[in-house]
Amino acid sequence: MLLATTTLCLGAIAQTNIPTAMPAHAPFLLEPGPPVQAFRMTTISRSAQALNYQHRSGATKVDFKGTELMPLANGQAKVESKRGAIEIEVEFDNLQTPTAFGSEYLTYVLWAISPEGRASNLGEVLVGDNHRSKLDVTTELQSFAMLVTAEPYYAVRQPSNVVVLENVIRTDTKATTEAVSAKYELMERGGYIPTGYKLDPVVLDAKVPLEFLEARNAVRIAELEGAGQYANDSYQHALQLMKMADGYATDKRASKKQLIATSRETVQTAEDARAIAIKNRTEESLAKDRAASADAQAKSQGQANDAMRERDAAQADAAQSRLSAEKAQQATVLAQDDRAKMRARLSQQLNDVLQTRDSARGLIVSMSDVLFDTGKYSLKSEAREKLAKVSGILLSYTGLSIQVSGYTDNIGGDVMNQELSENRAGVVRDYLVQEGVASGSVSAKGFGSTIPVASNDTSAGRQQNRRVELLVSGDTIGGTTSAMLGGQR
């Protein structure tokens, strides 16, 4: 089939490596580039009246009527049920050029739609002389509706919603109307035009067959769907076939039959690559979502448990995602309750040894200066005994952080008080480590007289200010510690 010379927009996405203005006879080459999420795969529903062509009941006729997109189009089909298949001979009239619906539409496809909504590509409808077309095809379906859509190439697997013809029942049609209409999914019009698409006119050579242009469309669409990354073997095969087709298009010795055959093989291979890319990309996205969800659960709950594993398993099944979210929320509440109970238990155990109070920063264990010699930082035996008990308690919990902070009153110079507070905090830290507490979980810092908790004007107040405090925190009990927490009140 020859096409009259016309102008067709076959532009490319911005920031891709697909040529944007390429003569039809020029070689078709694509440089490898990053895949682009190109198409709006929004689908819509449409209904058509399905007919049941009774098995081996003889031939019958069905008419086709143009839709609002092409009201003058019409057609007639002879449908005959034979052993193992339904044969369809159809003829259409007043079909207009498909590019009228968009530059990506190059041809028409005849579809059979089962009552359950499964679409089957029956074959390509080529516009012939006087806008007439004929097609002889078969289908394994017995109950189906028929329609014609505009498409970017013949091998598509889902009908677009550019429906130009639908079957209608004649008074002499020998078939049983299905009780329900066939509902099927359609790709929204413009779904093959990627976001940011820039249209650049390409003048088509009258000597180039339609199949060659469909091949270009198919390879472009496959590339924009990320086939180079997600279905590279099939995509590279399509590129090789496209290169062969380009060679036939520029070689005057090559036959038109060779060019058409290679172009059609290119279309099918590119469509396979596109379908594989969508499947692989979707699976990768689901895998990333599941991994991200699992990581978020680990951070929020602090440890893996049966509820989290159930949540992960449920999220692997998209159909149960809502149930998974509910279970995760319940697990979080339980985990928070567990941390609250553990915090209260630890606070009580520590308070039995040394005065302990709860705060937003964590549990604060206070040691008065009576556990040290006056003006010294060596631990008295009573202090060592209490710290040994504290160490034993801390070792029974995992994930804790302990910050030891030393404080003094304002008697004496700032330098002396700072050094004394640092030494006392360091001695306590060293003793805890000596008793088995992990050194990496214990830090020490002195604050001198800078953070009093009582007035230094009285002996009792100065007694309260001379202290060492252990700030116990961590995810296990629902609190964290920063380097300066010991200086915050």
C-alpha positions in Angstrom: 0.0 0.0 0.0 1.3 3.5 -0.9 0.6 6.6 1.0 0.2 10.0 -0.6 2.7 12.6 0.5 1.5 14.4 3.6 2.9 15.9 6.8 2.7 14.0 10.1 4.0 15.0 13.5 6.2 12.4 15.0 8.0 14.4 17.7 10.1 13.1 20.6 10.2 13.9 24.3 12.4 16.7 25.5 15.7 15.4 27.0 15.5 12.0 25.2 17.8 10.8 22.5 15.2 10.1 19.9 15.5 12.1 16.6 12.9 14.8 16.4 13.0 15.7 12.7 14.0 12.7 10.6 13.1 12.1 6.9 11.3 8.9 6.4 14.0 7.4 4.2 16.8 8.2 6.7 18.3 5.4 8.9 16.5 5.0 12.2 19.1 5.0 15.1 18.6 5.5 18.8 21.4 6.3 21.2 21.0 4.6 24.5 19.6 6.9 27.2 17.8 6.9 30.5 14.3 5.5 30.3 11.5 8.0 30.5 8.1 7.3 32.3 6.3 8.4 29.2 2.7 7.5 28.9 -0.4 8.3 30.8 -1.8 4.7 31.1 -5.2 6.0 32.3 -7.9 3.6 31.2 -11.6 4.2 30.8 -14.5 1.8 30.4 -16.9 1.4 27.4 -19.7 -1.0 26.6 -20.6 -2.8 23.4 -23.4 -5.3 22.7 -21.9 -8.8 22.6 -23.4 -11.5 20.3 -23.3 -15.3 20.7 -22.7 -16.9 17.3 -24.1 -20.4 17.9 -21.6 -23.1 17.1 -21.8 -24.3 13.5 -25.1 -22.5 12.9 -24.1 -21.1 9.5 -23.3 -17.6 8.3 -24.9 -14.4 9.4 -24.4 -10.7 8.8 -23.7 -7.9 11.2 -23.5 -4.2 10.4 -20.9 -1.7 11.7 -21.9 1.9 12.5 -19.6 4.8 12.9 -19.3 6.5 16.3 -19.4 10.2 17.0 -15.7 10.3 16.1 -16.4 9.2 12.5 -20.2 9.2 12.0 -20.1 8.6 8.2 -18.0 5.4 8.6 -19.9 2.1 8.2 -19.3 -1.5 7.5 -20.7 -5.0 7.1 -19.4 -8.4 8.4 -20.2 -11.9 7.4 -19.7 -14.1 10.4 -19.7 -17.9 10.1 -19.2 -20.5 12.9 -17.0 -23.3 11.8 -15.3 -26.2 13.6 -12.8 -24.7 16.0 -13.1 -21.0 15.0 -15.4 -18.2 13.9 -14.6 -16.8 10.5 -15.2 -13.1 9.9 -15.2 -11.4 6.5 -15.7 -7.7 7.0 -15.7 -4.6 4.7 -15.6 -1.0 5.8 -16.5 2.2 4.0 -15.8 5.9 4.6 -12.8 5.4 6.9 -10.8 8.6 7.2 -7.0 8.9 7.7 -6.3 7.8 11.3 -3.8 10.6 11.8 -6.8 13.0 12.1 -7.0 11.8 15.7 -3.4 12.5 16.6 0.0 12.2 15.1 0.6 8.9 17.0 -2.3 7.1 15.2 -1.2 5.5 12.0 -3.6 2.6 11.4 -6.9 0.9 12.5 -7.3 -2.4 14.4 -10.4 -4.7 14.5 -11.1 -6.0 18.0 -13.3 -8.8 19.4 -14.4 -8.1 23.0 -15.6 -11.0 25.1 -18.6 -10.5 27.5 -16.0 -10.6 30.3 -14.2 -7.6 28.8 -11.2 -9.4 27.3 -10.0 -7.7 24.1 -8.5 -9.7 21.2 -6.7 -8.0 18.4 -8.2 -9.6 15.2 -6.1 -7.7 12.7 -5.1 -4.4 11.0 -7.6 -2.5 9.0 -5.8 -0.7 6.1 -7.5 2.2 4.4 -7.6 1.4 0.7 -8.8 3.3 -2.3 -12.0 5.4 -1.9 -11.6 5.0 1.9 -12.7 1.3 1.7 -11.2 -1.6 3.5 -11.6 -5.4 3.6 -10.4 -7.9 6.2 -10.7 -11.7 6.6 -9.9 -13.0 10.1 -10.8 -15.7 12.6 -11.3 -15.8 16.4 -11.6 -18.6 18.9 -14.3 -16.6 20.8 -17.9 -17.6 20.2 -19.6 -14.7 22.1 -18.1 -11.3 21.4 -18.6 -7.7 20.3 -16.6 -6.1 17.5 -15.3 -2.6 17.2 -12.5 -0.7 15.3 -10.1 1.7 16.9 -7.3 4.0 15.7 -3.9 2.8 16.9 -0.2 3.8 16.6 0.7 0.4 15.1 -1.0 -2.9 14.3 0.3 -5.1 17.2 -1.1 -3.2 20.1 -2.6 -5.4 23.0 -5.1 -2.9 24.4 -7.6 -0.9 22.4 -7.4 2.9 22.5 -10.6 4.8 23.2 -10.5 6.3 19.7 -13.4 4.0 18.7 -14.6 4.8 15.2 -16.9 1.8 14.5 -19.0 -0.6 16.5 -21.1 -3.6 15.6 -24.9 -3.2 15.4 -27.5 -5.9 15.2 -29.4 -6.3 11.9 -33.0 -7.6 11.7 -31.7 -10.7 10.0 -28.7 -11.3 12.2 -28.6 -14.9 13.3 -27.1 -14.6 16.7 -28.1 -14.5 20.3 -27.7 -11.2 22.2 -25.7 -11.6 25.4 -27.7 -10.7 28.5 -25.1 -8.1 29.6 -23.0 -5.7 27.6 -19.3 -6.4 27.2 -17.4 -3.9 29.3 -13.8 -3.4 28.4 -10.8 -1.1 29.2 -9.6 1.5 26.7 -6.4 3.5 26.7 -7.3 7.1 27.0 -6.9 9.2 23.9 -3.5 10.8 23.8 -2.1 8.0 26.0 0.7 7.4 23.5 1.8 11.1 23.6 4.3 11.5 26.5 4.3 14.4 28.9 6.4 17.2 27.4 6.1 15.9 23.9 7.3 18.4 21.3 5.8 18.0 17.9 8.2 18.5 15.0 6.8 17.9 11.4 8.2 15.0 9.4 7.5 14.9 5.7 6.6 11.4 4.7 7.9 9.9 1.4 5.1 8.7 -0.8 7.2 5.6 -1.6 7.5 4.5 2.0 4.8 2.0 3.1 2.7 2.5 6.2 4.2 -0.6 7.8 7.6 1.2 7.9 6.1 4.2 9.8 4.3 1.9 12.2 7.7 0.2 12.9 9.2 3.6 13.8 6.2 4.4 16.1 6.5 1.0 17.8 10.3 1.5 18.5 9.8 5.0 19.7 7.0 4.0 22.1 9.1 1.0 23.4 12.1 3.2 24.0 10.0 5.8 25.9 8.5 3.1 28.0 12.1 2.2 29.2 12.6 -0.9 27.1 16.3 -0.1 26.8 16.6 -0.7 30.6 13.8 -3.1 31.5 13.7 -5.3 28.3 17.1 -4.7 26.7 17.4 -8.0 24.8 14.1 -7.6 23.0 14.6 -3.9 22.5 18.1 -4.4 20.9 16.5 -7.0 18.6 13.9 -4.4 17.6 16.6 -1.8 16.9 18.5 -4.3 14.7 15.3 -5.0 12.8 14.6 -1.3 12.4 18.1 -0.8 11.1 17.5 -3.6 8.5 14.2 -1.9 7.5 16.1 1.4 7.1 18.5 -0.3 4.8 15.7 -1.7 2.7 14.1 1.8 2.6 17.3 3.4 1.2 18.4 0.5 -1.0 16.8 0.8 -4.5 17.6 -2.9 -5.1 15.5 -4.1 -2.1 11.9 -5.1 -2.7 9.0 -3.5 -1.1 8.0 -6.9 0.2 11.2 -7.2 2.1 10.7 -3.7 3.6 7.1 -4.5 4.7 7.9 -7.9 6.2 10.9 -6.6 8.2 8.8 -3.6 9.3 6.0 -5.8 10.6 8.5 -8.0 12.5 10.0 -4.8 14.0 6.5 -3.8 15.2 5.9 -7.1 16.9 9.3 -7.2 18.6 9.1 -3.6 19.8 5.6 -4.3 21.2 6.9 -7.3 23.0 9.8 -5.2 24.4 7.3 -2.5 25.5 5.1 -5.1 27.3 8.0 -6.7 29.0 9.4 -3.3 30.1 6.1 -2.3 31.7 5.9 -5.6 33.5 9.5 -5.5 34.8 9.2 -1.8 35.7 6.0 -2.4 37.7 7.6 -5.4 39.5 10.7 -3.3 40.3 8.5 -0.4 41.6 6.5 -2.9 43.8 9.8 -4.3 45.1 11.1 -0.9 46.0 7.9 0.0 47.7 8.0 -3.2 49.8 11.6 -2.6 50.7 10.9 1.1 51.7 7.9 0.0 53.8 9.9 -2.7 55.6 12.7 -0.2 56.4 10.1 2.3 57.8 8.6 -0.4 60.0 12.1 -1.4 61.3 12.8 2.2 62.3 9.4 2.9 63.9 9.1 -0.4 65.8 12.8 -0.8 66.7 12.8 -4.6 66.2 11.2 -7.1 64.0 8.3 -9.0 65.4 5.5 -11.2 64.2 3.2 -8.4 63.4 5.8 -6.7 61.2 6.5 -9.9 59.4 2.8 -10.3 58.7 2.7 -6.7 57.5 5.6 -7.3 55.1 3.9 -10.4 53.8 0.6 -8.6 53.3 2.2 -5.7 51.5 3.7 -8.2 49.0 0.2 -8.7 47.8 -1.2 -5.5 46.4 -4.8 -6.7 46.9 -4.3 -6.8 50.7 -2.4 -3.5 51.1 -5.2 -1.9 53.0 -5.4 -4.8 55.5 -1.6 -4.6 55.9 -1.8 -0.9 56.8 -4.3 -1.6 59.5 -2.1 -4.4 61.0 0.9 -2.1 61.0 -0.9 0.6 62.8 -2.0 -1.9 65.5 1.6 -3.2 65.8 2.9 0.4 66.3 0.4 1.0 69.1 1.5 -2.3 70.8 5.2 -1.4 70.3 4.6 2.0 71.9 2.8 0.4 74.8 5.6 -2.1 75.3 8.2 0.7 75.3 6.1 2.6 77.9 5.9 -0.4 80.2 9.6 -1.1 79.8 10.5 2.5 80.6 8.3 2.4 83.7 9.9 -0.9 84.9 13.5 0.4 84.3 12.6 3.6 86.1 11.4 1.7 89.2 14.4 -0.6 89.2 16.9 2.4 89.1 14.9 4.3 91.7 15.3 1.5 94.1 19.1 2.2 94.0 19.4 5.9 93.3 16.9 8.7 93.0 15.4 8.5 89.5 13.0 10.8 87.7 11.4 10.6 84.2 11.8 13.4 81.7 11.2 14.1 78.1 14.9 13.4 77.5 14.9 10.1 79.3 15.4 8.7 82.8 17.6 10.9 85.0 19.5 9.1 87.8 21.0 11.5 90.4 24.1 10.9 92.5 24.7 13.5 95.2 28.3 14.6 96.0 28.2 12.8 99.3 29.3 9.8 97.2 32.6 11.5 96.6 35.2 12.9 98.9 35.0 16.6 99.4 36.6 18.4 96.4 37.7 15.0 95.0 36.4 12.8 92.2 37.3 9.4 93.6 34.2 7.2 94.3 33.4 6.2 97.8 32.7 2.5 98.5 29.0 3.3 98.8 29.0 5.0 95.4 30.8 2.0 93.8 28.2 -0.4 95.4 25.3 1.6 94.0 26.9 2.0 90.6 27.5 -1.8 90.5 23.8 -2.3 91.0 22.9 0.3 88.4 25.2 -1.4 85.9 23.6 -4.8 86.5 20.2 -3.2 85.8 21.4 -1.5 82.6 22.9 -4.6 81.3 19.6 -6.4 81.3 18.3 -3.9 78.7 19.4 -3.5 75.1 19.8 -0.4 73.0 20.3 2.0 75.9 22.5 5.1 75.8 23.9 6.6 79.0 25.2 10.1 79.3 27.1 10.9 82.5 27.0 14.7 83.4 28.9 16.3 86.2 27.9 19.5 88.0 29.2 21.7 90.9 28.2 24.7 93.0 29.7 28.1 92.4 32.2 27.9 95.2 35.7 28.2 93.9 36.9 29.2 90.4 35.2 28.3 87.2 38.3 26.4 85.9 38.5 24.3 89.0 34.7 23.6 89.0 34.8 22.6 85.4 37.7 20.3 85.9 36.1 18.7 89.0 32.8 18.1 87.2 34.5 16.5 84.2 36.6 14.3 86.4 33.6 13.1 88.5 31.6 12.4 85.3 34.6 10.5 83.8 35.1 8.4 86.9 31.4 7.3 86.9 31.6 6.5 83.2 34.8 4.4 83.6 33.2 2.5 86.5 30.1 1.6 84.5 32.3 0.4 81.7 34.4 -1.6 84.2 31.2 -3.3 85.4 30.3 -4.4 81.8 28.3 -1.6 80.2 29.4 -1.2 76.6 31.9 1.7 76.3 30.3 2.9 73.1 27.0 3.4 74.8 28.4 5.6 77.7 29.6 9.2 77.3 30.6 11.7 79.9 30.7 15.5 80.1 31.3 18.2 82.8 29.3 21.4 83.1 30.9 23.0 86.1 28.6 25.4 87.9 26.8 26.5 84.8 23.5 24.6 85.3 22.3 24.9 88.9 19.1 23.3 90.0 18.8 25.3 93.2 20.1 28.6 94.6 23.8 28.7 95.5 23.1 31.2 98.2 22.3 28.5 100.8 24.1 25.4 101.9 21.2 23.2 101.0 21.0 24.7 97.5 24.7 24.2 96.9 24.4 20.6 98.1 21.7 20.0 95.4 23.9 21.6 92.7 26.9 19.3 93.5 25.8 16.2 91.7 26.4 13.7 89.0 23.4 12.6 86.7 23.0 9.6 84.5 20.7 10.3 81.5 19.4 6.9 80.4 17.6 6.9 77.0 17.2 4.9 73.8 14.7 3.5 71.3 14.0 0.6 73.6 12.4 2.9 76.2 11.2 5.5 73.8 13.8 8.2 74.1 17.0 9.4 72.4 20.1 11.4 73.5 22.1 14.0 71.7 25.6 15.3 72.6 24.2 18.3 74.5 21.2 16.8 76.2 23.0 16.7 79.5 23.0 20.5 79.4 19.3 20.9 78.7 16.8 21.3 81.5 
